[in-house]
Amino acid sequence: MKTISRISAFIALFVAAVSCSSGKQKALLPNVSGKAGEVIIAMDKDNWEGDLGNEVRYVLGGDTPYLAQKEPLFNLVNVSPTGFADLFRVHRNIVIFSTDSSLQEGKVVYRADLWARPQCVIEVSAPDSQTLLNLFRENSDNISGALEQAERDRIIANAKLYEEYGIAEAVRGKISGSPHFPSGYKLRKMTDDFIWIADDKQYSTQGVFIYWYPAEEKENFSKENILAHRNAFMKANVPGMFDNTWMTTSTFIEPTVEFISFRGRQFAQTRGFWEVQNDFMGGPFVSHSFYSRDGKDIIVVEAWVYAPKYDKRQLLRQVESVIYSFEWAE
């Protein structure tokens, strides 16, 4: 599979996402309600049971990529616009669909903290149902990305509120920057070029690897180069439970790489599955590869999950948010 490059598409998605995740906090608003990953879809019955509802379920309720079991990207709850009362107005994520024949054209409006905080509200309106469907199709990546970023920003805010400051300080001492690690994460291993941080529970692990290596003249962010270095670092630093076992990258499903510009940082994002060589353990991972401040090294910050007894969507979203919180030291 060729390396995926979608910089311009992501920029468009990110512009929409920022609209939902930024803005001045309104102190008097109530806290949001609802479960993580849940989205209220305010849409009338005819549209919900028709083509528009099918498209919304396909886009927002479709399978989360790179999970071993099928889990929806978001859990959708349909509410009739006429029944959209105060109980639902304070939900964390809301997408409102409406038709108004007086409109000259369709529009998508992104709002932050409209009725609660931290809240993402997206209003999709058009003169008729067919235009509404076309409008959603045209903006589906932006809408999905805005909801994803809103979920991510809540996790990052919580991480900063309950941060394990000692871990970030140790990481900054090595690479001049660090993610924000919430309470529960522990420093498990640190060498001259590799750091292992994890939140270990009885039946699950949310882990972060950070490693760095000299930049080459070219091909630093090719998939082949990224995976070759990943596999070398995993074999050297992440042993399995038994002799002659170690973490590596699964080839059962081909990893993908896309290039992303996010809040002033540029990085290559790799998604795939990890597995243990000569054993039967595995799970999803996502990594960010980028230049060090002086440009001499490639830094990789990787999030991964091991949870054989549990759904993994939210666990991965949580630890992926940690690596998205990376900031250079001032």
N, C-alpha and C positions, 0 to 999 in steps of 0.2 A: 504494500500500500504506500502510495506516495505521501510525503509530508504534507500536511494540511496547512495552508496559509490563509487565514481569514481575518487579517488585521482590520480592514475597512468594515467588514460585517460586525466585528466585535465592538469597534468604536461606536457604531450606530446603536448597538445593544447597550453599550455602557452609558451613552448619553441618556438613554431612557432609564437605565437603572439608577443613575445618580439622582434623577428627579424624584425617585421614590425614597432614596436613602439619605437625602440631605435636606437642608432647610432648618430653620430655627425651631427648636423645641418649644412647644407651648405648655408651660408649666401647669396650667389648670386642667389640661386634658387627662382623662382616665388612662390607665395602662390598657394595652390591647388585651383581647381575650383570644381564645382558640389555641389549638395545638400547633406545634412546629410543623411546617410543611403543609398546612391546611389553607385552602383558598375558598372564599365564598364567591360563587358565581351568581350574580343577580341577573336573571334572564327569564322571560316569560315561557310558559309551558310549550307553546307551539315551536318556538325556536330551539328550546332545550331538547325536544324530541325530534327535531329536524336536522338539516345539514349543518347549521351553525353549532348546535350542541355536539354533534358528532365530531366536528373539527376541533372544538375546544377540548373535548375528552381526548382526542388523538394527540394534540399538542401539549396540553398541560397535565393530562392524566396518563400519558403514555409511559412506557418503561423508562426508568432511570438507566442511562448507559453505564456499562462496565460494572454491573452487579451480577453475581452468580444466579440469584433468584430474581424473578420478576417483582419489581416494586415500582409504583407510580412515581412520576416526578413530583407531583403534588397530589394531595387528597382533596378532591373537589366536593363541595357542598352546594347544591343548587337551591336557590331561594327565589321565590317570585318577587318581582319588583314591588308589587302591591303589599307583600308581606315583609318587606325589608324594614323592620322596625329597629328600635334602639338596641335590642339585643344583638343584632348582627352588625350594626354600624360601628361597634367598637372592636370588631375582629381585626386581626393582624394584617390579613391580605384580602382585598376585595376587588373584584373585577365586575363592573356594572355595564351591561349591554342595554341599549335603548334605541328605539326608532322614533323619528320626529319628521313628519313630512314637510315641515317648514324649513328644514335644513337644506342648504344648497349643495353641501358635500359632507362626507363623513369626516370624523376627527377622533383622535385618541389623545386623552389628557391624562397625565401622570401627576398625582398629588401625594404629598407627604403629610402625615399627621393631621388628617382632615377631621376625624371624630375621636381619635385616640392616639396614643404614641407608644412605641414607634410603629407607625402604620403606613402601609402602601395601598393606595386606592388608584385604580385605573378605570377611566370612564371611556367606553367605546360607543360612539353614537353615529347614526347614519339616517338618511331619509327613508330607507326601506330595508327589509331583511336581507335581500341579495347583496346590496351595497355593504351592509353590516358584515356579512360573511366574507366578502372580498377584502374589506378593510382589515378584518382580523387576520386573514391569511397573509396579507402584505406586512403586517406588523407583529406576527406571531413570535419571531425571534426576540424582538425588543420587549414584548410583554412578558414572555417567559424569563428573559434575562433580568428584567426589572424585579420580578418576584423573587428570583434566585438571589439577587444582590440584596434585597430587603431582608431575606432570611439570613444571609451571610453577615450583614451589618449588625443584626441583633446579637448574633453569636460573638462577633468581635467586640461589641460593646460590653457584653457580659464578661468576656475574657479580660478586658482591661479593668473592669470593676473588681474582679477577683483574681488578679494576676499573681503568678509565681515570679516575683521580680528577680530572684536569684538566678533563675534559668536564663532569662533574657540577658542579664549582665554577663553571664559566662559565655553565651553565644556571641554577644557583641565584642567580647575580648578576642574572639577568633576571626570574625569576618566583618566587623564594624557595622553590624546591623542584626536585627533579630525579629522574629514573630513575637506576638504576645501570647504567652502560655497561661491558660486559666488554672485555677486550683485543681489539684489532682495529678498534674503532670510532674514527672520526676526525671532527673538527669541520670541516665543509665550507663552511658559510656561517652568518653571524650578522648580523642587522640589528636595527633598533629593535623589530621585532615578529615576527621569524621566525628560527628556528634549524634548520639542516639537519645531521644527523649520520648517518654511514653506515659500514658495514663492506663495502667494495668488494673483491670478488675477481675473478678472470679472467672467469668466466662467470655471476656472480651478485652481487646487491646486497641487503643487508638495511639498510633505511633507517628513520630516525626524523625526523619533522618535529615541531617545537614552534612554535606561533604563538598569538597572543592578540589580542583585540579588545574594545572596550567592550561591556559587558553592556547589554541593552535592558530595558525595563520588563517585557516579557513575550515569550513565544515564543523564549526563548534556546535551548531544546533541542528545538525542532521539527526534523523532518528537513529541511524546506525551508530553514530558517535555517542549520543546520549545513552543509548541502551548498553553499549559496550562498556562505558565507564560505570554505569549503574551496576551491571553484573559483576564487574571487578570489585567494586566497593562492597557489594553485598556478600560476595564469597569471602572476602578478607575480614569482614566485621560482623556479620550476622549469621552465626551458626544455628543449625537446627537443634532439635532435642536429642538427636542420636549422632553417632560417629559418621563422618562422611556425608553430612547433610548441611545445607546452607540455603539462604534465600537467594532467589534468582527471578528473572522475568519470564512469565509464562508465554509460550508461543502458540497456545491453543487458540487464542483470539489476538489478532495483531494489534499492538499498541498504536495509538495515534498521537501526532504532535501538531499543535497549532500555535501560532505566534500571536501574542496578546500584548496590548498596551493598556495598562490599568493604573489609573491615578498616578501618573508620572513615572511609572516603571514599565519596562519592556522585558518580557520573558517568553521562553518556549515552554508551553504546558504539555506535559506528556501524561496520557491516561492509559492504564492497562491493568493487567492482573499480575500479582506476584505469586510465586509458589516456592515450595521448599524442595530442592533437588534431592531425589531419592527418598521422598516422604510424601504425605498426602495432606499437607496444609497449604492454604492459599487465601487470597482475598484481593480486593481492589486497591489500587494506589493512584495518586496523581502527584506530579512533581512540577516545580518551576525551576528552570535553568536560566541563569542570567550572568552577566559580567560582574566581577567585583568592581569596586569603586575606581581602582587604578587600571582596570581593563586587563590585568595580567592573568587573572584566574577566572574559571567558570565556577559559580556557586550553584549548588542544587539544594533546594528545600523540598522535601518529599513528605506527603501525608499518606498513611496507609491504615488499614483496618483488618483486624482478625476477630471474627465473631461468629463462629460456626453455629451457634444456637439462636442467633437473633437476626432480625432484619438489619440491613446495613446502610440503607439510604441516609438516615439521620445521623448515624455514627460517622459516615464518610463526610457528610455535609459539615458536621461540627469540626472535624480535624482539618478538612480542606479550608475552612474559614480561618483556622489558625495560620496556615501558610499564606493566605491572602492578606493577613494582617501585618506581614513583614514591613519593617521600616528601617531605613538607615539611621544610624546614630547621628545626633546633631553635632 
